[in-house]
Amino acid sequence: MKEHAKKLGWGFLALLTCPCHLVLILPLLAGTTLGAFFTAHQTTASVILGIVFVISILMIFNRVKQAKTDAKHDCCSVPQRK
């Protein structure tokens, strides 16, 4: 359950930091300090958001790959007793 929540968290972060969504985020941040910074420094903000976006996408793929390698049984097998 915790791993699933981490994947969702990284996915939400990737959705928020996608540089193509900057055009949609700026009107929502209008009148705030963060919105003023993004408006004044759009290139810097796009680069920073792009880096965070790539890192979050890599973390999602890492978690998915890790979950696939950790799966030792399929849905039809019965786990062994300890």
C-alpha positions in Angstrom: 0.0 0.0 0.0 2.8 2.4 0.9 4.6 1.7 -2.5 1.3 2.4 -4.3 1.0 5.7 -2.5 4.6 6.6 -3.4 3.9 5.9 -7.1 0.8 8.1 -6.9 2.8 10.9 -5.2 5.5 10.8 -7.9 2.8 10.8 -10.6 1.1 13.8 -9.1 4.4 15.6 -8.9 5.1 14.8 -12.5 1.7 16.1 -13.5 2.3 19.4 -11.6 5.8 19.9 -12.8 5.4 19.1 -16.5 6.8 22.2 -18.3 3.9 22.1 -20.8 1.5 22.7 -18.0 3.2 26.0 -17.0 0.8 27.9 -19.2 -2.1 26.4 -17.2 -0.4 26.8 -13.8 0.5 30.5 -14.2 -3.1 31.8 -14.2 -3.8 29.7 -11.0 -0.8 31.3 -9.3 -1.7 34.9 -10.3 -1.2 37.3 -7.5 1.2 35.1 -5.5 4.9 35.4 -5.1 5.5 32.1 -6.8 3.3 33.2 -9.8 5.3 36.5 -10.0 8.6 34.5 -10.0 7.4 32.1 -12.7 6.2 35.0 -14.8 9.4 37.0 -14.5 11.7 34.0 -15.0 9.8 31.6 -17.3 12.9 30.1 -18.9 14.4 29.3 -15.5 11.1 28.0 -14.2 10.7 25.8 -17.2 14.2 24.3 -16.8 13.7 23.7 -13.1 10.3 22.2 -13.6 11.6 20.1 -16.5 14.4 18.6 -14.3 11.9 17.8 -11.5 9.6 16.3 -14.1 12.3 14.0 -15.5 13.3 12.9 -12.0 9.7 12.2 -11.0 9.1 10.2 -14.2 12.3 8.2 -13.6 11.2 7.5 -10.0 7.9 6.2 -11.3 9.5 3.8 -13.7 12.0 2.7 -11.1 9.1 1.9 -8.7 7.2 0.0 -11.4 10.3 -2.0 -12.4 11.0 -2.7 -8.7 7.5 -3.9 -8.1 7.7 -6.3 -11.1 11.0 -7.8 -9.9 9.6 -8.2 -6.3 6.6 -10.1 -7.5 7.5 -13.7 -6.8 4.2 -15.3 -7.5 1.3 -14.7 -9.9 -2.4 -14.4 -9.0 -3.0 -18.1 -9.1 -0.2 -19.4 -7.0 -0.5 -20.0 -3.2 2.2 -18.4 -1.1 4.3 -20.8 1.0 4.0 -20.9 4.7 6.8 -19.7 6.8 
